[in-house]
Amino acid sequence: MDFKTLLTISDRTSCQQKALFALLNLGIVESLANGLLSAADAVHLFFHADNCLFVRKRMRDKTADEIMSRGVQLPDLFEMLPSDEAQRAFQHELATIRGLCLKLLGKKPLVA
């Protein structure tokens, strides 16, 4: 997925871009939580460097940037921690990312 393409097509407002970003993230988090996607796959598909740079430079939102920072580090949990600790930390990170997405969605009302 390329955020530059997904989030900047047509005439989406900044608020709409953030809402789409948050909703995409919630889908990725749900896929991770259900085991449909591995942490490494999520980084390869979604939390990769190009998307991180897009969020930092174009979206310029601290919450969105934190979501990407947390997402890119998910595979590291399994490399650094014992299996049971890694799984707990992984679930905690997913919950944190979920909360950040909801916060991002609640910042401004969405206009249809």
ABEGO torsion letter per residue (X at the ends): XBAAAAAABEBBBAAAAAAAAAAAAAAAAAAAAAGABBAAAAAAAAABAAAAAAAAAAAGBAAAAAAAAAAAAAAAAAAABBAAAAAAAAAAAAAAAAAAAAAAAAABBBBX
